[in-house]
Amino acid sequence: MFTGKSIICFGGEDFWYHHPHPSEHLMRRFARAGNKVIFVNSISMGLPSLAHKDLLPRIRRKLRSYARFAREAERNLTVVSPPVVPFFGSRAGRAANQLLLSAQINLLARRKDFTRPVLWIAIPTAVDMIGRVDESLVVYLVTDKYDANTMDHATEATHITRLHERALEASDIILYSGRKLFDEATIARERSHLLEHAIDYEHFAQVSSKELEVPEAVARIPRPHLGYFGAMEEWLIDEELVEKISRERPLWQWVFIGNCARGMKIGELENVHILPPVAYADLPRYASGFDVCVLPWNTHNTWTTYASPMKVREYLATGKPTVIVDLYEFEHLRDVLRIAHSHDGFLRLTESALKETGEDAARARQGSIAHLTWDNHAEAVSCLIEGALAEKKRS
C-alpha cells in the first residue's frame, strides 16, 4: 500500500454518528499505513423539507458534530466538521460554501503539512472543492443513486444530477460501490471501476463460533427471531410486508435494531420489537441472537433498487440464513441468499430458512464473501491511485 501521502476526504456520512461506511473504513487503513488524512464529515445535500418529521433531530446531530470541529480520531487521521450553508440548490449558497470550506480545509491542511493531497469525494456536493485544495488527483466514490434520494433533503434532483455529472467529468478515478450503478454508468467509463462494499469479515464471523453471549434485550424475546440492523424509515422499510407476515405468523418475532424514524406503523405490532442503535463493536452479539437475518426493504423506491447494503454481506459473514427482497446488487449471490420477489415469497423463504439444518449452507454463505475485506480493498485502491499518479507524471 502507498505511504507518505496526504489525503483530504469529503465523506458521504458523519464519522461520529454512523456505523463505519466505505470512506471511513478505507481512510482508517490509509492512515495506519503512514498517510496523513483529513476526513471531512458529510456536508450533506441540503436540509430536509420543513415538513420532515426528523428535521430537528438531524439539525441537532449536525450541530453536535460542528461542536467537535477538528478531532484526532486516531494517529494520522483528523476528522473535521466544518460549518457550511445548507442550501446547495442556491448559487449563492454554493459560492459561500466554496469560500467557507476551502478556507477551513486549506488552513487545517497547512497546519498538518499536507502536500499536493489526493482529493477523495463521496458526495456530489463536494464537487465545488475540486481545484481548490491544490490536489494531485481526484477520486470520486459513488455509493448511491444520489438524484433518486428525494427523502432526506429538499434540493432538486436535477441539481444533484448536474453536480454528480460534474464530479464524474472532473475525477481521475471513479469507484462505484454498486453493480447497478456501475453497469449503467456512461460518463467517463474508461476511468470507472467497481469497488463493491467490503466488510469486517472476522468481526461478523465471530457469530458462527456460537460462543457470543446474546444481549438480554434480544434473549428475553420469544423465538424465532427475524433480525435486522440499520436505519428504519417509512420509505425504506416495506411496512406492508412486515405487517402481512406479522399477521400470518404471529409467533415469529421481528427484532429491529437501529434508528427508527418517527411515525413507523410497524412499531405498533405485538411481534415487532424495535431496539435502539448499538455500537458497531456489539453488532455480532446481537446478530448471534437472530434465527434468520432479513432485509425487508421497499423495492418500489428507485433509490432502494440501486442500493448495495453492507448489512447483507455482514449477515452472510455471520453464517445465518438470510432472506432479502429482490435487489440487482445481489443477483450473483442467489446461491447463498434467499431472494424474495413478492410478499408471499418472502414468507415462504423465511419459513424455509427457519427449518434449515446442518452447517454446509452456513459455511457456503461465509465463503461467498470472505474475500471482501477492507484490507484487500485498501490495497486495490492504493494500486489504482499510484497508477493514476504515475500516469499523470508521465503525461
N, C-alpha and C positions, 0 to 999 in steps of 0.2 A: 504494500500500500504506500501511496505517496506520503511524504512527511515534509515539515518545514514550510508549509504553505499557509496562506491566510484565506479564510472563507467567511463571507457575510451571507447568512441565510435568512430569507424572509419566509418564515413558516406559515403554513395554512391553518395552524391551530395554536392554541395558547399552551406554552411549555408547562405552566404551573397548574393548569386546571383541567387537563385532559389526560387520559392514558397515553402512553408514548405512541407517536404516529411516525410515519416513514421518515420525514426530515429529522425528527429528534433522534430516532434510532441511529441514522447514518451520521449525523453531526457528532453524537457522542463517540462513535467509533473513530471518526476522523480526528477528534480532539485527543483521544487516547493514543493515537499513532504519532502525535507530536505536531499536529497542525493547530493554528490559532483560529478559533471560531467565535464569531458573534452571531447569536441566534436572535432574530427579531421576532417577537411574538406577533401573531396574526394581526394585520392591520384591517382585517375584515373586508367585506364588500359593501359596507354600509349598514345603517341601523335597520332593524325590522320596522314594520309599519307601527303606528301608534296603537292600532287595534290588537297587535300581537300580545298574547297572554303572558309571554315570558320576556317582554321588553325590559321591564325594570330589573329583574334578576340578572339579565345579561349585562345591563349597564353597570350594575353593582360589581359583577365579576370583573369587568374590564377596568373599572376604577381601582379595584384591589390590585390588579395586575400593574396598572400605571404606578401605584404607590411603591412598588418594588424597584421601578426603573431599571437599573443595571445591577445584576447579581451574578456572582460566580456560581454556576451550577456544579461545576467540577473543574479540575485543572485544565486550562486552555479553552474552557467553554464559558463564555459570558452570555447571559440571557438578558435582553433589554426589552422593555415595554414602552416605546416612545409614544407620547400623546400625539394623536392625529385628529384631523377634522373628518367626521364620519359621513361625508356626503360625496361619494365617489362618482355620482352621476352629474355632478356640477363641475363645470370648467374651473370656477373659482376655487372650489374645494380641492380639486386635484392640484392646482397650482400652489395652493397653500401647503398641501401635504408634501409636494416636491421639496419646497423650501424647508419645512419642519423636519422631514425625515432625513434629507441629505445633510443638513446642519448637525443634527444629533448623531447620526451614524458616523459621519466623517470625523467628528470630534472624538468620538469613542475609538474609532479605528486608529487615529493618530496617537492617542494615549496608549494604545496596545501595540504600537509599532507595526501596524499592518502594511504590507507592501503588495501592490497590484493584486488585490484579492480576487478569488473566484466568487462571482455573484450567483447565488442559488436562490431561485424564487419558486414558491409553491402556492402562489395565489395570484390571479391576474392583476389585482390592484397594485402589485409591486412593480409592474412593468415600467412605471414612471421613474424608477430608480436606475434603470439601465442607462449607462453613460454618465452617472452622477457619483460613482464611488471609485473611479479610476480602476475598473475591474479588468482583469486579464482574460476572463472567459465568463460566459453566461450559461447557466444550466437552468432549465425550466422543468420542474416536476409537475406533471398533470395527474391529479388524483381523482378529479370529479368532472362531470358534465356541468361545468360552472354555470352556464347560462340557463340550465334547467332547474337550478336551485332558486325558486321564487319564494321559498318558505321562510328563509332566515333573514332576508333583507328586502328593502324596498327599491333597490337600484334596478333600473330597467334591464331586461335580459339582453336587448340589443347592444346596450353599452358594455355589458360584461363580455359579449361576443367580440366586440371591437378590441377591448383590452387583451383578451385571450389571443386573438389573431396577431396583434402587435407583438406579444411575447413570443409566439411561435416564430415569427419572421426575424426577430432580433436575437434569438438564442443560438448558441453554438451546439448545444446538446439538449435534446428534448427526451424526457423519460416519461413513459406512460405506465401508470400502475394497474390499469385495467385492460383486458383484451378487447372489449368493445370499443373503448376509446382509441386504442392503438390501431385496430383493424379499420376503423372509419377515418383515421387521420389522413388528410390530403395535403396540408400545408407543411413544407419542409420535411417531407417523408424521408429524405436521404439523411437527415440529422436525427431521426427518431428511433427510439429503442424501447422495447417492452421491459419493464422492471416491475414484475408483479409483486404484490405485497409479500414480505417475508414475515417471519415470526421468531420469537424467542423459543425455539423448539424445546430445549431442555427444561425451560421454565414450566411449560404446559404439559410436557411428557411425564412430569412427576406424578400426575394423576393416575397413570397406569400402574404405578407401584402399589396402589391401594393402601398406602401407609399414611396418607394425609388425614388429618382429623377434620371431619366435616363441621363447619361452624354451627353453633346452636340455632342460629336464625333459620338455617336450612334443615338441620336434623330434626327439629320439632314438627316440621310439616309432614303430614302423612304421605307415603309414597304410592304411586310412582311420581317422579319429578320430571317435568318438561322444562329444561333450563335455558335461560337466555341472559347474556350480559351485554350492556351497551345502552345507547340512547333510546328513549321511548318518546315518540312524537305521534300526534294524530295522523299525520301524513305518511309516517314511516311504518308504523305497525298496522297490520291488517286486523283491525279490531273485529270485523265480521267473522274472520277465520277463527280468532281466539274464542269469540262468543259461541260460535257454532260447535266447536269441539268441546268447550266447557259444558255446554248444554247436553251434548250427546254422550260425553264420557265424564260424568260428574265426579268420578273417583280420581281422575287424573288431576294432578296439581301443577299449575303453571308457576314457575319461580322466575320472576324478572328481577334483575339486579342492575341498577343504574339510575341516571337522572330521568325522571318522568315528568313530562310536560303537564301542566295543569289542564284539567278537563278531559283526561283519558277515561273513557267509559269502562274499560276492562277492569279498572281498579274496584269496581262495584261488584264484580263477580265473586262468589264464595270460594271458588277453587283457583283464584288468581291471587298470587302473593307478590307484591311489589316491594322489594327491599332497596334501601338506599345504596348509592355507589360505594364500592370498596376499593381499597388500594390495589394497584396493579400487582404488587407482590403477593396479595392474598387471593387473587382470582383462582389459582389452581385449587385451593382448599374448597372454595365454593363450588367450583365445577366438579369436584370429586363427589359432591352430593347429588349431581344430576344423574338421572337414568337415561335420558335422551337429551342431546343438545338440539335446539331448534332456532330457526330463523324465520319467523312468521311476518315477513315484510310485505308491504303493499306494492305489488308489481304493476299497478295501474298508474304509478307515478313515474314520469320519464326519468327523473334523476335517479331513482332506485334501479332502473333497468341497466344503468351504466356503472353501478356500484361494484366495488370489489372488497367487500367487508373482510377485514383481517380476522374478525372473530370466527369465521367459518374455518379458516386454516388453524386457528388456535383450538377450535373444537376438535378438529381432526387429530391434532397433536396429542390431545388427551386420550385418544383411542375410543372415546364414547361414540355410540351410534349417533348420527347427525341427520336431521331432516330439515330441508330448506325449501323455500319457494324457488321457482324456475328463474335462474339468473344466467345470462350469457357467459359470465365470467367463469362459471364452474362446470360447463358442459364437459370439459376434458377430464373432470373428476367424478363423472357419474358412476364409475365402477366402485367408488368408495363412499359416495354420498347417496342419500335417498332424496331425490329431487321431485317435488310435487308440482303438478300442473293445474291443480284445482283444489278447492277446499276438501272435497271428498278424498282426493288423492293424498292430501296431507294427513288426513285422519288414518287412512289405510296404512300409509308408510310408517306413521308413528306407532301404530299397533304392531306392525312387523318389527320395528326397532325394539320395542319393549319385550318381544319374545326372543330376541337374538341370544344365542348361547355360544360358548367357545371363545377362543382368543384369536383365531386366524383373521377374522374381519377387523378386529381392533388393530392388530399388527399391520394389516394392509393399509388402514387409514393413516397410521403414523408414518409408514414408509412412503406414502404418496407425497408427503410434504417435508420430510426430514431434511432435505437438501436446501429448503428455503429458509436460510438463516440470514440474519442481518450482517453477520461477519462476511459471508460469501457475497452478499450484495455490495457491501462497502468495498470489497476487493474489485468487483466488477466495475463499479462506478469509478473507482480510482484509476483503473486502466483506461476507461473512456476519457476521463479528464486529462490524464497525462498524454494520451494520443492526440487529443484536440489541441492541447497547448503546444505540443511538438509540431503539429501541422501549421499552427499559426506562426510559430517561429520560423519555419521553413519558407512560408509564403510572405 
